[in-house]
Structures are given as C-alpha cells and as structure tokens.
Amino acid sequence: MSLAGGQRQLDIKITRKAFRTASGELREVLRDFSLVLDAGKIHALVGPSGYGKTTLLRIIIGLDRDFEGQVSLPPDTKIGMVFQEPRLLPWRNVRDNLRLVAPEAAEADLSRIAADLGIGEHLNYFPGELSLGLARRVALARAFAVEPNLLVLDEPFVSLDRPLAMRLGDELVTLVERKKLTTLLVTHDLDEAIRLADHIMLLGGRPAKIIADFNISCPRATMTAEHAAELKAEIGAIMAGASA
C-alpha cells in the first residue's frame, strides 16, 4: 500500500510476526503486512481488539524486535508515544513526569505544552490527584514534550466519555496541525477515526493485514454529519464483510 504524494515518514514491511501462547501454540499475528505513512498527515488504523494493533505499534517504536521484516524511518525521527494507559510515575508530579522524557527542555516550553493541553494549573499535582481525563492530557503532553516528528497513539481516549474524548481529540488535532506532525492513531472507534484522520486504514484477517484504505477528501473542519455517516456506512460494510 502506498499513499499518494508527500515525503515518507514511515515505511514498514512485516513478513511475519508470531508469538508462542501459554499453551505452547505458535500464533501468527501479522503476515505480509505493509504500511506507509506520508509526512504531515493523521493516519488512523482501525480494527477490532486482538488483531495486532498494539503489537504493530510496539514494533514501530522498537519495543518488539522479534519479527521478520523491516521498519524504515528517516534518521532524524523522534517518536512521541501515547499508550492506552497514561503510565505516569505516581511518585512524581506532573512537571517531573514531563521532565523525565525531556530533561533538556526549557521550562517555558514545558509550560506552553501544558497550557496547550489544559494542565497548566496542574504541574505540581501528582497522578493520584488527577482525573482520568487530566491524566490522559498529561500523557499527551509527555509525548509532545520530546518534540517528535512522528506521533504514535494507541487508543489514547479509551475509557473517556464521548464529550471529553471529542474535546481531547479536537485539541490533539489542533496541536498536530500546528506542528505538522506525522501521526498514527490506532483505534477501534470508527467515528473517532473519521472525525480526526486524513487517511483511514482497516485492519482485518488472521493473521492481520490492511484490507482497505480510504483518503478523507473532505477537510475535518467542513465535514458534515451526513458525509461522516455515508463514510461510516461504506467502511462499516467492508469491516462486516471481512469478519463474516
């Protein structure tokens, strides 16, 4: 699969990724998998739980090297990662959690990121004093603190109520567009993908692969509810056919 135009920020080819289960069975997760991201775009990878989305992200960020294939990134790539759980150190306050990933960042830069994500008044709070929504804002701020040019997000708004998830998604898009970041958003929420992404890729099959991809021709700011519903129906039909 290749996206049209633009400089490539990520080119990944996985011939095979398998792991051994607790029962000793060798289970293939990904096979003949190919993914290309163009610079400066928000790409959403959509698929059900258990289809290898998190495994793929671990390969991309270098936490899992036990696979056949290759991951090609520009040599100057800095990856900002947001996991499904905030993963904040409970014995450090918000400022120190940000400082851990960006030890050389200027205090003004960290304060600006915190302000952008609505946690400027919480820098001295500890994770146990934060709501889940605030903790997720801190996790986003931590990813931006490293000044990435590739942002990878694994279900960053899971467990949040819909209005809060939508508000955080809008804030994320504002920052990504301002910084022109290449972004890979992994989600099972098709509505979220349609609302936030420039490009949607559907993951399906066992072992998993890309079964379809869609360029979102309508800009986010002008997408109507009717157009979003039509796109959701089209994508949903493909996903239902793939799982039949």
C-alpha positions as CSV (number, residue, x, y, z in Angstrom):
1,M,0.0,0.0,0.0
2,S,1.3,3.5,-0.8
3,L,-0.2,6.8,-0.2
4,A,-0.2,9.4,-2.8
5,G,2.3,12.3,-2.7
6,G,4.5,13.6,0.1
7,Q,7.6,12.5,1.8
8,R,7.5,9.2,3.6
9,Q,7.8,9.3,7.3
10,L,7.4,5.6,8.0
11,D,7.7,2.5,5.7
12,I,7.1,-0.8,7.4
13,K,7.0,-4.3,6.0
14,I,6.4,-7.3,8.2
15,T,6.8,-10.7,6.5
16,R,5.8,-12.5,9.7
17,K,5.2,-11.8,13.3
18,A,4.3,-14.7,15.6
19,F,4.4,-15.5,19.3
20,R,4.0,-18.6,21.4
21,T,0.9,-18.8,23.6
22,A,0.8,-20.0,27.2
23,S,-0.3,-23.4,25.8
24,G,2.8,-23.6,23.5
25,E,0.9,-22.9,20.3
26,L,2.7,-20.7,17.8
27,R,0.2,-18.0,16.7
28,E,0.8,-15.6,13.8
29,V,-0.4,-12.1,14.4
30,L,0.8,-10.3,11.3
31,R,1.8,-11.7,7.9
32,D,2.8,-9.9,4.6
33,F,1.9,-6.6,6.3
34,S,2.8,-3.3,4.6
35,L,2.3,0.2,5.8
36,V,3.5,3.6,4.5
37,L,2.9,6.9,6.2
38,D,3.3,10.2,4.4
39,A,4.7,13.1,6.4
40,G,2.4,15.6,8.0
41,K,-0.8,13.6,7.9
42,I,-3.0,12.0,10.5
43,H,-3.4,8.3,9.7
44,A,-5.9,6.1,11.6
45,L,-5.5,2.4,11.8
46,V,-8.9,0.8,12.7
47,G,-9.6,-2.7,13.8
48,P,-11.1,-4.9,16.5
49,S,-9.3,-5.8,19.7
50,G,-7.0,-8.8,19.3
51,Y,-5.9,-8.1,15.7
52,G,-2.4,-7.0,16.4
53,K,-2.7,-3.2,16.5
54,T,-0.7,-2.8,19.7
55,T,1.8,-5.4,18.6
56,L,2.3,-3.3,15.4
57,L,2.9,-0.2,17.5
58,R,5.5,-1.9,19.7
59,I,7.4,-2.9,16.5
60,I,7.3,0.6,15.1
61,I,8.7,2.2,18.3
62,G,11.3,-0.5,18.7
63,L,9.9,-2.3,21.8
64,D,9.5,-5.6,19.9
65,R,12.3,-6.7,17.5
66,D,11.2,-10.3,17.3
67,F,9.7,-10.2,13.8
68,E,10.6,-10.9,10.2
69,G,10.7,-7.7,8.1
70,Q,11.9,-4.2,8.4
71,V,10.9,-0.7,9.7
72,S,12.3,2.2,7.8
73,L,12.4,5.7,9.4
74,P,14.3,8.8,8.5
75,P,17.5,9.1,10.6
76,D,16.3,12.2,12.4
77,T,13.0,10.6,13.5
78,K,11.8,11.4,17.1
79,I,8.8,9.4,18.2
80,G,6.3,10.6,20.7
81,M,4.2,7.7,22.1
82,V,0.9,7.7,23.9
83,F,-0.1,4.3,25.3
84,Q,-3.6,3.0,26.2
85,E,-2.9,3.8,29.9
86,P,-1.3,7.1,30.9
87,R,1.7,5.3,32.5
88,L,2.6,8.2,34.8
89,L,5.1,7.7,37.7
90,P,2.9,8.1,40.7
91,W,5.7,9.3,43.0
92,R,6.5,12.3,40.6
93,N,4.4,15.3,40.0
94,V,3.1,16.3,36.5
95,R,6.1,18.6,35.8
96,D,8.6,15.9,36.7
97,N,6.8,13.3,34.6
98,L,7.2,15.7,31.7
99,R,10.8,16.4,32.6
100,L,11.7,12.7,32.6
101,V,11.1,12.4,28.9
102,A,12.5,15.8,28.0
103,P,15.3,16.5,30.6
104,E,16.8,19.3,28.5
105,A,13.6,21.1,27.6
106,A,13.2,24.7,28.7
107,E,10.7,25.3,31.5
108,A,8.9,27.8,29.2
109,D,8.5,25.1,26.6
110,L,7.0,22.6,29.1
111,S,4.7,25.2,30.4
112,R,3.5,26.1,26.9
113,I,2.7,22.4,26.2
114,A,0.9,22.1,29.5
115,A,-1.1,25.2,28.8
116,D,-2.0,23.9,25.3
117,L,-3.4,20.8,26.8
118,G,-5.2,22.4,29.7
119,I,-2.9,21.2,32.5
120,G,-1.0,24.4,33.2
121,E,-2.5,24.7,36.7
122,H,-1.8,21.0,37.5
123,L,2.0,20.9,37.0
124,N,2.6,20.4,40.8
125,Y,-0.1,17.7,41.1
126,F,0.7,14.0,41.5
127,P,-1.0,11.4,39.3
128,G,-3.2,10.2,42.1
129,E,-4.7,13.7,42.4
130,L,-5.7,13.7,38.7
131,S,-8.9,12.6,37.0
132,L,-8.6,10.1,34.2
133,G,-9.2,12.9,31.7
134,L,-6.4,15.0,33.2
135,A,-4.0,12.0,33.3
136,R,-4.6,11.4,29.6
137,R,-3.8,15.1,28.9
138,V,-0.5,14.7,30.8
139,A,0.2,11.6,28.7
140,L,-0.4,13.6,25.5
141,A,1.8,16.4,26.9
142,R,4.6,14.0,27.6
143,A,4.5,12.8,24.0
144,F,4.7,16.4,22.7
145,A,7.5,17.3,25.2
146,V,10.1,15.3,23.2
147,E,9.4,17.5,20.2
148,P,8.5,14.5,18.0
149,N,8.1,14.4,14.2
150,L,6.3,11.1,14.4
151,L,3.4,10.8,16.9
152,V,2.0,7.3,17.7
153,L,-1.2,6.9,19.7
154,D,-2.6,3.7,21.0
155,E,-6.3,4.2,21.8
156,P,-5.5,7.5,23.6
157,F,-9.1,8.3,24.6
158,V,-10.3,4.9,25.6
159,S,-12.5,4.8,28.8
160,L,-13.3,8.5,28.5
161,D,-16.9,9.6,28.0
162,R,-17.8,10.7,24.5
163,P,-17.9,14.6,25.0
164,L,-14.5,14.5,26.8
165,A,-12.9,12.2,24.2
166,M,-14.2,14.5,21.4
167,R,-12.8,17.6,23.1
168,L,-9.4,16.0,23.6
169,G,-9.4,14.8,20.0
170,D,-10.0,18.4,18.8
171,E,-7.2,19.6,21.0
172,L,-4.9,16.9,19.7
173,V,-5.7,17.8,16.0
174,T,-5.0,21.5,16.7
175,L,-1.5,20.7,18.1
176,V,-0.7,18.2,15.3
177,E,-1.7,20.6,12.6
178,R,0.2,23.4,14.2
179,K,3.4,21.3,14.4
180,K,2.8,19.5,11.1
181,L,3.3,16.1,12.8
182,T,3.0,12.8,11.0
183,T,0.6,10.9,13.2
184,L,-0.6,7.3,13.5
185,L,-3.7,6.9,15.6
186,V,-4.7,3.3,16.5
187,T,-8.4,3.0,17.4
188,H,-11.3,0.6,17.3
189,D,-13.7,3.6,17.2
190,L,-14.7,4.3,13.6
191,D,-16.4,7.6,14.4
192,E,-13.2,8.8,16.1
193,A,-11.1,7.8,13.0
194,I,-13.5,9.6,10.6
195,R,-13.5,12.7,12.7
196,L,-9.8,13.0,13.2
197,A,-7.9,11.4,10.4
198,D,-6.8,12.4,6.9
199,H,-6.4,8.7,6.0
200,I,-8.1,5.6,7.4
201,M,-6.7,2.0,7.1
202,L,-8.7,-1.0,8.1
203,L,-7.0,-3.9,9.8
204,G,-8.6,-7.4,9.4
205,G,-8.0,-11.1,8.8
206,R,-6.0,-13.6,10.8
207,P,-3.0,-13.1,10.5
208,A,-3.9,-9.4,10.2
209,K,-3.3,-7.2,7.2
210,I,-4.6,-4.0,5.7
211,I,-7.9,-4.9,4.0
212,A,-8.8,-1.4,2.8
213,D,-7.8,2.2,3.0
214,F,-9.5,5.5,2.5
215,N,-8.3,9.0,1.9
216,I,-10.6,11.5,3.6
217,S,-11.2,14.0,0.8
218,C,-13.4,16.3,2.9
219,P,-11.4,18.5,5.4
220,R,-12.1,18.0,9.0
221,A,-13.4,21.5,9.6
222,T,-16.0,21.2,6.9
223,M,-17.1,17.6,7.2
224,T,-20.9,17.3,7.7
225,A,-22.7,14.7,9.8
226,E,-24.3,13.4,6.6
227,H,-20.9,12.9,4.9
228,A,-19.5,11.2,8.0
229,A,-22.5,8.9,8.1
230,E,-22.0,7.9,4.5
231,L,-18.3,7.2,5.0
232,K,-19.0,5.2,8.2
233,A,-21.6,3.1,6.3
234,E,-19.1,2.4,3.5
235,I,-16.3,1.5,5.8
236,G,-18.6,-0.5,8.1
237,A,-19.8,-2.6,5.3
238,I,-16.2,-3.6,4.4
239,M,-15.4,-4.4,8.0
240,A,-18.5,-6.5,8.3
241,G,-17.7,-8.4,5.1
242,A,-14.2,-9.1,6.3
243,S,-15.3,-10.6,9.6
244,A,-18.1,-12.7,8.0
